Amino acid sequence: MKKRDFIKIGGLAAGAVMVGCKPSSADQAAGRSRAIKRRSGTLKLSYRPYELQLRHVFTVASSSRTTTPVVLTTIEYDGVTGFGEASMPPYLGESHESVLNFLSKVNLEQFSDPFLREDILAYIDGIMPGNYAAKASLDIALHDLTGKLLGQPWFRLWGLDPQKAPVTSFTIGIDTAEVVREKTLEAGDFRQLKIKMGRDNDREMIDVVRSVTDVPVFVDVNQGWKDREYALEMAHYLNERGALFIEQPMPKEQIDDIAWLTERSPLPIVADEALQTVEQLLGMKGVYNGINIKLMKCGGMDAAYKMITMARQMQMKVLIGCMTETSCAVSAAAQLSPLVDWADLDGNLLISNDIYDGMTVVDGKILLPDRPGIGIIEKKS
């Protein structure tokens, strides 16, 4: 979305002024100028498919899987490389084939200034509609590149305090009571858990978790509940067991039922599958209490920043989440974490073949590395 269109939405211009993603001080602006003067060239894109191997079978209300396809991207400018990633869980409708097809149409060599991010991202967005994971991979790589050219991490360029990064949840997928107990014990270092629900063992899942730990939990139903009365009953049940909120309890098409539930629920109701882009955000008001922002859904860091700003203007809660991803995309999302209420950034911890080092979790809390860009380095083979 172009900035001028974003400013028009809902009369939220006051919030949108914050969204330019420009350096937050004169010193940072001077640093950009020095970086431009030192370097010259054009942007060069490269990419390759990759397959993430999950540590455990990952089961949600609608499906199970053991792998996730991703495409790893790089944008190089005068010897400096920015890293990006597209992750494609099945429900997004993207694939290795679609992402590679989209990227094959991208010509970044027409640009000689990587700091013209608005122009570059507008060009990328106009190539084809949709393809948000593919677009996110370019957005992330571009942010990583420009942060490196400035010698600063993005949380600092945005003027954010890394100490305000929240704890992150660890995800417990739907499984047998024995496996759920084992996974919960393995997650003993985390101070918040995300419990997948939406099948016929919802109460068992929570009861097993509560037999092992009393840490705060939230639940992600992935549209698995169809009846609003049952959903309200479960909301009260979960409230009594210390849940924080409920993510996407019912199919996104059941807007009236979800609004009915939100009005009556003792717990906040958070949109996930119902919300993808910033253009859809105004429609969430009155239907949900909060939103889950994922870079792969919205198109990257730039769009996510805009969504957070708009959500705050709308007095909505914000969860920043992820797909199963390497530390590349997870660390990119983590740069925004000091702005949000909750974080679910454990996608890199669910895989066995991560090729990057980046954001870490210490005593359950997100620790942002003080490295430029999105804060990642390639692992030594």
C-alpha positions in Angstrom: 0.0 0.0 0.0 1.3 3.5 -0.9 1.7 5.9 2.0 -0.8 8.4 0.6 -3.4 5.7 0.4 -2.6 4.6 4.0 -3.1 8.1 5.3 -6.6 8.2 3.8 -7.9 5.2 5.6 -10.4 6.0 8.2 -9.1 9.5 8.9 -6.1 8.1 10.8 -3.6 10.6 9.4 -2.4 11.5 12.9 -1.2 7.9 13.4 0.0 7.5 9.9 2.5 10.4 10.3 4.5 8.0 12.4 4.7 5.4 9.7 7.3 6.8 7.3 10.0 4.4 8.7 12.6 7.2 8.3 15.6 7.6 10.6 14.4 9.0 14.0 17.1 11.6 14.4 19.3 14.0 12.5 22.3 11.8 13.3 20.7 8.8 11.7 19.7 10.9 8.6 23.4 12.1 8.4 24.4 8.4 8.6 22.2 7.6 5.6 23.8 10.4 3.7 27.3 9.1 4.5 26.3 5.6 3.5 25.1 6.8 0.1 28.2 8.8 -0.5 30.5 5.9 0.3 28.7 3.4 -2.0 27.2 3.2 -5.4 25.7 0.5 -7.6 22.4 -1.3 -8.3 20.4 -3.7 -6.3 20.9 -7.4 -7.2 18.4 -10.0 -6.2 19.0 -13.7 -5.7 16.9 -16.5 -4.2 16.6 -20.2 -3.6 14.0 -22.7 -2.4 14.5 -24.4 1.0 12.5 -26.9 3.1 12.1 -26.4 6.8 12.1 -29.6 8.9 9.8 -29.5 11.9 11.1 -31.0 15.2 7.6 -32.5 15.8 4.5 -33.1 13.7 2.7 -29.8 13.8 -1.1 -30.2 14.1 -3.7 -27.5 14.1 -7.5 -27.7 13.8 -7.5 -28.2 10.0 -4.3 -30.1 9.2 -0.9 -31.6 10.2 2.5 -31.3 8.6 6.2 -32.1 9.2 7.7 -29.6 6.8 7.2 -26.0 5.6 8.4 -24.7 2.2 10.4 -21.4 2.3 12.3 -19.3 -0.2 15.4 -17.6 1.0 16.3 -14.2 -0.7 19.2 -11.9 -0.7 19.5 -8.3 -2.0 23.1 -7.2 -2.6 24.3 -3.6 -3.0 28.0 -2.8 -3.4 29.2 -5.8 -1.4 26.6 -5.6 1.4 23.9 -8.3 1.5 20.5 -8.2 3.1 18.7 -11.4 3.9 15.0 -12.2 3.5 12.6 -15.1 3.6 9.2 -16.2 2.3 7.5 -18.9 4.4 4.5 -20.7 2.9 2.2 -22.6 5.2 -0.6 -24.3 3.3 -3.4 -21.9 4.2 -1.7 -18.9 2.6 -2.1 -20.4 -0.8 1.5 -19.7 -1.8 4.1 -22.3 -2.8 7.7 -22.7 -3.9 6.4 -22.4 -7.5 4.3 -19.3 -6.9 7.1 -17.4 -5.0 9.8 -18.4 -7.5 7.5 -17.2 -10.3 6.9 -13.9 -8.6 10.5 -13.3 -7.8 11.5 -14.1 -11.4 9.4 -11.0 -12.5 11.3 -8.6 -10.1 13.9 -6.3 -11.6 15.7 -4.5 -8.7 18.6 -3.5 -10.9 16.7 -0.5 -12.0 17.2 1.0 -8.5 20.5 2.6 -7.5 19.5 3.9 -4.1 18.4 1.2 -1.6 17.0 3.9 0.8 14.2 4.7 -1.6 12.2 2.0 0.1 8.8 3.4 -0.5 9.4 3.5 -4.3 11.0 0.1 -4.3 8.2 -1.5 -2.3 5.5 0.2 -4.4 7.1 -1.2 -7.5 7.2 -4.7 -5.9 3.6 -4.5 -4.8 2.5 -3.5 -8.3 4.0 -6.5 -10.1 1.2 -8.8 -9.2 -1.7 -8.8 -6.6 -1.4 -11.0 -3.6 1.9 -13.0 -3.2 2.4 -11.4 0.3 5.0 -14.0 1.5 7.0 -13.4 -1.7 6.7 -9.6 -1.2 7.7 -10.0 2.5 10.9 -11.8 1.6 11.9 -8.7 -0.5 10.8 -6.2 2.2 12.8 -8.1 4.9 15.9 -8.3 2.7 15.6 -4.6 1.9 15.3 -3.6 5.6 18.2 -5.8 6.5 20.3 -4.2 3.7 19.6 -0.6 4.6 20.0 -1.3 8.3 23.5 -2.7 7.6 24.3 0.3 5.4 23.5 2.5 8.3 25.2 0.3 10.8 22.1 0.1 13.0 19.4 -2.5 13.9 15.9 -1.6 12.9 14.6 -1.4 16.5 17.0 1.5 17.0 16.1 3.2 13.7 12.5 3.1 14.8 13.5 4.5 18.1 12.4 1.5 20.1 13.7 0.3 23.5 14.8 -3.4 23.2 14.2 -3.8 26.9 10.5 -3.4 26.1 10.4 -6.5 24.0 7.9 -8.9 25.6 8.1 -12.5 26.5 7.3 -14.8 23.6 5.0 -17.8 23.8 6.0 -21.3 22.8 3.5 -23.3 20.8 2.0 -26.6 21.9 0.3 -28.3 18.9 -2.8 -30.5 19.1 -1.7 -34.0 20.2 -2.3 -36.8 22.6 -2.3 -36.1 26.3 1.1 -37.8 26.7 2.7 -35.8 23.9 1.2 -32.5 25.1 2.5 -33.2 28.6 6.0 -33.9 27.2 6.0 -30.8 25.1 4.8 -28.6 28.0 7.6 -29.9 30.2 10.1 -29.3 27.4 8.9 -25.7 27.3 9.7 -25.1 31.0 11.9 -22.1 30.2 9.0 -20.2 28.6 6.8 -17.9 30.7 3.9 -18.0 28.2 2.4 -20.9 26.1 0.2 -20.9 23.0 -2.1 -23.9 22.9 -3.6 -25.0 19.6 -7.2 -26.0 19.8 -10.2 -26.6 17.6 -10.7 -30.4 17.6 -12.5 -32.7 20.0 -10.0 -32.6 22.8 -10.0 -28.9 23.6 -10.6 -29.3 27.4 -8.1 -32.2 27.6 -5.4 -30.1 26.0 -5.8 -27.3 28.6 -6.2 -29.7 31.6 -3.0 -31.6 30.6 -1.1 -28.3 30.3 -2.5 -27.1 33.7 -1.5 -30.4 35.3 2.1 -29.5 34.5 2.4 -25.7 34.7 0.5 -22.6 35.8 2.2 -20.1 33.4 -0.1 -17.8 31.4 -1.5 -19.4 28.2 -3.5 -18.2 25.2 -5.3 -20.5 22.7 -5.3 -20.5 18.9 -8.4 -22.2 17.5 -7.6 -21.7 13.8 -11.3 -21.2 13.0 -12.1 -24.6 14.6 -15.2 -23.7 16.5 -18.4 -23.4 14.5 -21.0 -22.7 17.1 -21.0 -19.4 19.0 -22.6 -20.8 22.1 -19.9 -23.4 22.4 -17.3 -20.8 21.8 -18.7 -18.6 24.6 -18.8 -21.6 26.9 -15.1 -22.3 26.1 -14.2 -18.7 26.7 -15.6 -18.9 30.2 -13.8 -22.3 30.8 -10.5 -20.8 29.6 -10.9 -17.7 31.6 -11.3 -19.8 34.8 -8.0 -21.5 33.9 -5.9 -18.4 33.4 -6.0 -17.9 29.7 -5.0 -14.5 28.3 -7.0 -14.4 25.0 -8.5 -16.5 22.2 -7.1 -16.3 18.7 -9.4 -16.8 15.7 -12.0 -18.9 17.5 -14.5 -19.3 14.6 -14.4 -19.2 10.8 -13.5 -15.8 9.5 -16.7 -15.7 7.4 -18.9 -15.9 10.6 -18.5 -12.2 11.2 -21.8 -11.7 13.1 -21.1 -14.7 15.3 -17.6 -13.5 16.1 -18.9 -10.0 17.0 -21.5 -11.6 19.2 -18.8 -13.6 21.0 -16.5 -10.7 21.3 -19.2 -8.6 23.0 -19.8 -11.4 25.6 -16.5 -13.1 26.1 -14.6 -12.6 29.3 -11.4 -12.9 27.2 -10.2 -10.7 24.3 -10.8 -12.2 20.9 -7.9 -11.8 18.4 -8.1 -12.0 14.6 -5.6 -14.1 12.7 -6.9 -15.7 9.5 -9.5 -13.0 9.2 -6.9 -10.3 8.8 -4.1 -10.1 6.2 -3.5 -6.6 5.0 -3.6 -3.1 6.3 -6.6 -2.3 4.0 -8.7 -4.9 6.0 -7.9 -3.5 9.4 -10.8 -1.1 9.8 -13.2 -3.9 9.3 -11.9 -5.6 12.5 -13.2 -2.8 14.7 -16.2 -4.1 16.8 -15.7 -7.7 15.6 -12.4 -8.4 17.4 -10.5 -6.9 20.4 -7.1 -7.4 18.8 -5.1 -8.5 15.8 -2.3 -11.0 15.0 0.2 -9.4 12.6 2.5 -11.7 10.7 5.0 -10.5 8.1 4.1 -13.3 5.7 0.5 -12.3 5.7 0.8 -8.6 5.4 3.9 -8.3 3.1 6.7 -7.5 5.4 8.1 -5.1 8.1 6.9 -1.9 6.4 3.3 -3.1 6.3 3.4 -4.5 9.8 4.6 -1.2 11.2 1.7 0.5 9.6 -0.8 -2.0 10.9 0.6 -1.6 14.5 0.2 2.2 14.2 -3.4 1.9 12.9 -4.4 -0.7 15.5 -3.2 1.6 18.3 -5.3 4.4 16.8 -8.2 2.0 16.9 -7.5 1.0 20.5 -6.9 -2.6 19.6 -4.5 -5.0 21.1 -1.6 -6.3 19.0 0.0 -9.7 18.9 3.0 -10.2 16.6 3.3 -13.7 15.3 5.1 -15.8 12.8 4.8 -18.9 10.7 7.3 -21.8 10.9 10.3 -19.8 9.7 14.1 -19.5 10.0 15.6 -17.0 12.4 15.7 -14.6 9.4 11.9 -13.8 9.3 11.5 -14.3 13.0 14.2 -11.8 13.8 12.7 -9.4 11.3 9.4 -9.5 13.2 11.1 -9.3 16.5 12.4 -5.8 15.6 8.8 -4.6 16.0 8.2 -6.5 19.3 8.7 -3.5 21.6 5.6 -2.0 20.1 3.2 -4.9 20.8 1.2 -6.4 23.7 2.0 -10.0 23.0 4.5 -11.9 20.9 4.4 -15.4 19.4 7.8 -15.6 17.8 8.9 -19.2 18.2 8.8 -20.4 14.6 12.5 -20.8 14.4 12.5 -22.9 17.6 10.1 -25.4 16.0 12.5 -26.4 13.2 15.7 -28.5 13.1 17.5 -26.9 10.2 17.7 -23.2 10.9 20.7 -21.7 8.9 20.8 -18.3 10.7 21.5 -17.0 14.2 19.4 -14.1 15.3 16.8 -13.3 17.9 17.2 -15.4 21.0 14.9 -16.2 24.0 16.3 -15.8 27.5 14.1 -16.8 30.4 11.1 -16.6 28.0 11.9 -13.0 27.0 12.8 -11.9 23.5 16.5 -10.7 23.3 17.2 -8.6 20.3 20.8 -8.8 19.1 22.6 -5.5 18.7 23.6 -6.2 15.1 22.7 -4.0 12.2 19.7 -4.7 10.0 17.4 -7.4 11.3 20.2 -8.8 13.4 21.0 -12.1 11.8 24.2 -13.8 10.7 24.6 -17.0 8.8 25.5 -20.1 10.8 28.9 -21.6 10.1 28.5 -25.0 8.3 
